[in-house]
């Protein structure tokens, strides 16, 4: 068992006791059998138990556009391929089906919570509740019209209404999600800052993803995007800066001083040629960094095992230092750090008595993982999502022996094929 909290701890031959969806106790397995002789037990020899993984940034419904417009620059990809499809087909049905497809993929890969940014959050909520997993749903804000809303005030109004309608669902939380400084006006960003302060919710925004974005911002606004966000009151403990690839030392210091968080999406940043985020420098400065997959249209996998390995290797290679981002730190990025960014660290992100029982079992007995000297090293550098055997959320078993317990794969495959036909025609 790797509880993540306290840092660096690995427990052999231990058990976790779950009661009413929460972790009651963690103790040696032998003592657990003596103390709870009548309890139902799940034995997992050769496996390691970890907290559920937290995907700190994705666009879940975009699974339906996986591989649609690959090998293109970011703005070409968005303006000429992705946005036209969304304008044509985005609907509650599209979002619900695409999000459920994403939930199935993420659950089978050990992700128990994700931070989403997309249209029709109430439709995404239906998929999340169907799947049984946990999600922070973005109240998206952009200036341009879409099938979901007409302008920024309409986006905000609809997002806030969805939050009000769903605020009592225990597996759902909400973020304000202005898409990016280049798609949201100063007036709208100021309103987002006001609501974030009033409601005490995270603000989830793409920022400093590409060099071109920064050059355009300087030409249009006379300064870099992060400085603009700071001037509008958005930098602070509620801010989740997604990507944050192109940062000066001063900007890193500013993020640290203001208690901001960063969602690091290494695969997406590489695929879109955005660059390599200075993750080691961010962490050294004290910035809380979590891991995200981005959407399946720009990754193309919702796979945090891949992101863990890539984050560690990129940080080492970019910094010329093999000691930066050791395996335990990377596992924390994929669990507790993501939970902290979402304001959920008291509920999830580590295996601690009193927290919710969001847990993942990873089978390390496969030949390709033998021998195993250090289970945490294996989780980051050797194992993959195919080794996930069991997944629980709130103590409910959602993946058993690699099979989904709530989602019917054949029906979901039919829906994916249906939307592929709609997109192509």
N, C-alpha and C positions, 0 to 999 in steps of 0.2 A: 504494500500500500504506500502510495506517495501522496500525503495529504496536502502538499504545497505550503501549508502553514503549520508549524514554523518552517521557514525556508531551509532546504537541504535535507529534510528528514525523510528517511525511507524505513518503513516498518515491515518486518518479515513475520509471517505466521500470525497475522492480526485479523480481526473481524470488525465490521461496522454494524452497529445495532440501529435499525431504523424503526421509528414508531410514528404513526400518523404523518408520514411524508417527510419527517425531519430526522436528522442524525441524533440519536439519543446518547450513544457512547461508542468509543473506539478503544478496543482492548485486545490483549492476546486471545487468539482463537480458542485456546484451551479453556481459559477463564470464561469466555463468552458461552461456551457450551455448558459449563457448570452453572452459570448465573441464569441462563435462559434456556432450560432444558426442553421447554415445550414450544419454543419459537420455530417458525418455518425458516429453514436455512437454505442458502445457495452456496455451494462449494465451488471454488474456482482455482483448482491446482494449476500451477504453471502460468498463472495470469497475474497482472498487476492492476490494482484498482486506483483510479485517479479521479479528480473532480471532472465534471462535464466541461468540455471545451466551450469557450465563448468566442464567437465570430463577431468581432467588433465593427465590421463594416461589410455590408453586402446590399445588393438589390435583388431580393430573392426571386421575384417574378421573372427576372431576365434569364432564368434557366431556359425559357422558351425561345431565347435567341442565342443559345449556346452555339458558337461556331458560325454564326450568320455572316459576319463581316470581319474576318480575321486579317491580320497582317497589314493594318492601316494605322496611320497616325491618329492620335486621340480626337482632334477636332474634325477630321475627315470622317472618322468612325462614328462620332456622335451626330454631326449635322447631316451627313449624306446617307447614313444607313440606319442607325438606331432610332433617332428621333422620328424619321418618317414612318417607320413601322409602328412606333408607339402612337403617333397621331392617328394612324389608320385603325389600330386594333386594340389599344389599351381600353379595358373595360373591367368591371368587377369580376366577370367570368375569367378573363385572361389572367388577372392578378391572382385570383383564388387558385386556379389550376397551376399556374407557374410557381406560386409560393408553396403549394403542397408538394410539387415535384422537388423543389429546393429542400423542403423539410425532410423528405424521404432520404435525399442524398446526404444531408448534414447529419441526421440521426445515425445513419449507418456508418458515418465517419466519426462518431463520438462527439459531435457538436450538440449541446443541449440548449444553448441560448444564442440568439443572433440579433444584431442591431441592423434594422432594415431602413432603407430609404427608397420609397416608391409611391406611386399613385394608389388611390383607393385603399387606404390602410385598414378600413373595416373589412374589406374582402380578404386582405392578407391575414387579418385576425381570425377569420373563419377557418382558413387553412391551418394556422398555428394551433388553434384550439382542437381541430380535428386530429392533428398529428400528436398532440400532447406535449410538445416541447415548449420552450420559453422564448419570448421575443420582446425586444424593445422596438416599437413601431414608430417610424419617422413621420412627423407631420410636415410633409414636404412643402417647400416654398420656392417657386420660380416666378418670373415676371410674365412669361409667355403662356398663351392658352393651351389647353390640352383637353382630351375627352373628360378629364376629371374636374377641372376648374378653369375659370376664365382669366383671373389675374391674381396677383399676390394676396390681396385681402381675401379673395374667395378661397384660395388654398389654405390660408390660415384659419378661416372660419370653419371650413370643412374638417380640417385636421383636429381642431379643438373640439368640435362636436363629436368626432369619433372617439377622442380621448374621454370625453364626458360620458359617452354611452358605454364604454368598455373599462372604465377605471376600476371596477370592482372584480375584474377577472384576475385571479392571483398569478397566473403565468404570463400576464401581459404588463408591460410598462411602455412609456412613450418618451420620445425625444422630439424637440423641434429640429427640423431638417432643412434649412436653407441650402439649396443645391451647391452653390459655389459663389464667391464674390463676383464672378463675371456673368452670372445669370440672375443676380438679386440686387436690387437698388439699395442705396443708403437708407431710404425711408423704410423699406421692408426689413432690412437688417436691424434697424433701430427698434422696430416693433418686435422682432424676434428677441432682441436683448431684453426688452421690457417684459415680455411674456415669460422668458426664461427666469428672470428674477422673481416674478410674481408666483410662478408655479413651481420653481425649483426643479426644473427638468434639464437634462443635458441638451446641448446644442451640437448637432452632428452635421459637419460641413466639409466639403472638399476644399483643400487649400494648398497652394504651392505644389501642385501636382507636376506641372511642366514649366520649363524655362520660358516657353512662349506665353503662358498665362501671366507670368510676372512681367515680361516685357510689355504685353498689351495693357496690363494694369497701370504701369508707370506712364504709358502714353495717354491712357484715358483718365486716370485719376491723380497722376502726379506722385504716386507712391506705390509701394509693394502691398499686396493684398493683406498680409498679416497686420501691417501697420494700420491699414484701413479698418480692419475688424477691431483692432485695439481702440482706435479713435471712436468707434461706435459703441464701445462698452461690451464687446463680446468675449474678450479674453478673460478667463477666470476658471475656477474649478469645474464649471459646467461644460466647458468647451472640449469637444472631441475633434481635433484637427486631423482630417483624413488625408493620408498620403504624406504630406509634409516632407517632400523630397528635397526641395531646394531651399535651404535655410542657411542664413549667416550665423556666425557665433552670437551676435547680438540677439537674433531672433530665437535661437535656442535658449539663451538666458532669459528672454522675455517669457517664453512658454513656461520655463521652470519657475520663474518668480511669481507668475500668475496662477500656478497650480493647474495648468492645462494638461490635457491628455492627447496622445497621438495614436491613431489607428494605422499601423504599418501593414501595407499590402504588397509584399515583395513580388509575387508572381505577376500581378496586374501591372506593377510599375515596370517590370522588365518587358512584358509582352507589348505594352504600348510605348516602349522606349522612353519612359518618363524619367528614368534615372534610378539611383540607389539612395534611399533615405539614410541620413546620418544617425542610425539607430543607436550605435554605441555611444556617440557623443550626447545624444538626447538622454540616454539612460544614466550616463556619468554625471550629467547636469541635474539629475533628479526628476526628469519628466517621466510620468507614468506612460509606458508604451504597451499597447495591446496589439493583437494580431487580427487582421481581417483578410477575407478572400477577395473582396470586391464582388461584382456580379459574375455569373457564369458566362456572360457575353464577352468579358474582358479578362478571363483567367485561364482556362475555361472550367476549372474544378472548384467546388466548394469543399476544400480539403485542407484542414488546419494542420494535419501531419506534414503535408508538403510545405506549408507556410512556415512551420517551425524549423524544419531542416534548412530551408532556403534562407530564412532570416538569420540563422546562426552562421551559415557559410558566407553569406554576403557581407555580414558585419566583419567577419574575420579577414576576408579577402580584401575588402575596401580599406580597412584600417591597418592591414599588415600586422595583425596581432592575433595569434591563435587563442589567446586567453579571454578575449572579449566575448560576451554573451555565452557563458557556459550553459550546459544542458538544463540545469535546474532553473536558471534565469529565463530561458526560452519557454519552458513549460509554464512558468508563472505568467509570462506574457500571454499565453494561450488560455489561461484560466483566471487567476485572481486579478491580474492587471485589467483584463477586459471587464470583469465584474465591477472593479473599482471605478472605471471610466463611466459605467452606466449607473453608478450609485447603488449597485446591488451587492456590494462586497459583504454586507452583513447577512445576506441570504444565500449566496452562492459563491463559487470560485475556489473553494478549498473544502477539505473534509474536516470539519470541526463540529463538535457537539453543539446543537442548537441551530445549525444551518440546515437548509433544505437538502434532501438526499438526491442531489443531481450527481450521478456517478457513472463512470465508464470503466468497463473491464477490457483489457487488451491482452490477447493471448500471445505470450512470448515463447511458447513451446515449439513453434514451427522450426523446421530445419534451417531456413534462411536467417533465423535469429539466434542460432546456436553457435558458440556458447554465449551465455549472458553474464558478464562481470558486473555490469551496472545497469539496472533497469531504466533509469532516467536517461542515460546515454542512448539506450536502445529506443526509447520512445521518440527521441528527437532525431537521431541519425540513422536508425535502421528499420524500425517498424513503420507500417503504413495503415491507412484506414481499413484495409482489408483484414487487419488483425483485430479489429474491434469485434468483440463477441457479444457483450451485453451493455445496454444503456438504460439508465433509470432517470426519470425526472420526478421530483417530489416523491421518490420512492416507488413510482410506478414503472414497471418494466415495459419499455417501448421498443427495445431490440433484444431479441433472445436468440442466441446462437447465430447471430448475423441476420436474422429475419425480423422484419418490422411486424409489430403486434397490432397496430391500429390502421395502418395504411395498406390498401390492396394494390400491389405492384402492377397487375395486369390492367386494371382500370386506369391507373395513372399513365401507363405506357400508351393506352389508347388516346387519352386526352392530349398527351404530348404530340402524337402523330397527327391528331386533328388540328392542332395549332400550327404545326409545321406546314400542313397543307394550306391553311389560311394565309400564312405569311408568304409562302411562295407564289400564291395566286391572288 
